[in-house]
Amino acid sequence: MFAQVLQNSVYTFALILTTFLLALAAGAAGARVLATRSVDPRRVLVLLLVGGGLLVAATPYFFVWYTNGLAGVDAGPALTGFSEYVWRVLGATVLILGLPTVWLGLLFPYLLKAAEVWRTSPGRVVGELAAINTLGGVAGALAAGFVVLEWIGLWHGIALVALLYLGTSLALSVRTFDALLWGALSVGAAIVIVAGAGASRLPYAPLPASKEIVAVLEGPSGTVAVVEHPTSLDLWHNNSYGVGGTDDRDQEARQAHYPLVLHPEPRRVFFLGLGTGITAGAALQHPLEHLLVTEIVPEVSEASRRHFAPWLNGLFEDSRATVLVEDGRNHLLGSRALYDAIVADLFLPWKSGTGSLYSREHYAAARERLAPGGVYAQWLALYQFSRDEFAAVANTLVESFPRVTLWRGNRRHTHHLVLLLAERDPAPLDLESIGRRIEAISPVARDATPREPDDPAIPPDAVHVLSSYQGNLTAARELLSDAPINTDDRPFVEYSAPVTERDSRINAVAVIENVELLDFYDAVFSAAPPETDPVLAELPPAYRGLPRAGLELYRSRVMVGIGQPNKAIQAFSRHKRLRDAALEGQAAGGAE
């Protein structure tokens, strides 16, 4: 439930767990006090069960109200940094989860005390009840995760739990007539039934009038929603993570095309993450022999198959492709297959568990699964990273592979992506090979009109690809030397990114974009100049100016975006001069 409105980082998980355990402890302390009262234990247990059922039934409604229709625990005009966000999450958790858990926490300790009256052997009764409670906890966790959520969903599942509390209270009351107990049961049953019947009207996402939920799939990993609006069909996971959408399909397809054209002959390709499936589907426009895609969330895979088929190039039908619902990292660890390219999708760096996909151990395992000449493609959304977090990922990758190069993933001044291309066997860039790889892409795909003409999904030629090159990070490692290595036991990114995600909203921490990103790009070219870069060693000398030309074009976009038109004009002039000089120099060299 809380996954729908929280950051879902290690911090929010810890807050929920801590609140739950402390509430249980408070309930146990209350049970100790209650047990000293001279009242009928059966009556107390029935009233506790009825009250528990009512609290459980009311929780979804209170949750939706408190979060402003699932808009979040900090919904409102004022943005909050990380510290204030933690306090708001704690307050919401105490009110929504803590108070009902205190009440429910009274039950088992009080039952242990009350059972002493009914049995002559306290030790035996405590052992039996503890065993039943443990087995029930295990069975309940399994049923909730693998049966209830999939069959009836979150809201109706909570209503079912409320009914179970009432059913248990009925079983305790059936042998005796007590007006108070039967009255409480009747009122409780009526309220819980009404609440359960209304659960289907509770929201799954806070949508404006222009959007409509097409489908909702629920399971152990949360809620997946397919949302339609006038220009796009989008896929959302847990109401807070936009997995992808058709309005950005060129960018999603580009994430497949660039790694594959930068490999001389990719035949076997592995995708770590499916999302909408548009990226993996674009890979089928290349002459591959086998494509394996892993997706850890079953509902994401099912939503992709059901609703995004028109944009997937037959991903779920093509005999070359296999989509596995499995943890991609674990699959690589347990597999002996080799791949020409492994493509890591965009991941939320602040999400709990994601840090392991940027770790040294994961990169080492991936390197072992690369065939000779293979590449590992790590895509990053820089607007989600601080400079330190990006440097940690880059430094970890540089330590794990013989060579890592940096490529600009688009020309947008906001929502800028980069590709870190890690090579198992470094070799100089071959423009003819890139040209052949582009020509090998399906003609239908190459002839399609791009949504962004100057930034197409499929690069029109090798010059366009070379203009996206942003330097040799291995040669420029001095820029990363102060960054920590991200490891499984010291997951720097997983602990730092949640703070950045919140503090960047109030400008307390800067994500790496705009001017700061340009400064970093300039520093890379200063540390590893394209003119002497071994990656470009076999290119005609004139062409080695194209990466700088591409950077100036991107600089002009950034300057337009931040409202500095004069600097944008100057940058575009430098871009044109460098590009023309490179192309004219090559033409003159070819004529000779």
Summary of the structure (lengths in Angstrom):
residues: 592
radius of gyration: 28.8
end to end distance: 69.6
largest distance: 106.8
contacts: 2024
relative contact order: 0.08
helix: 58%
strand: 14%
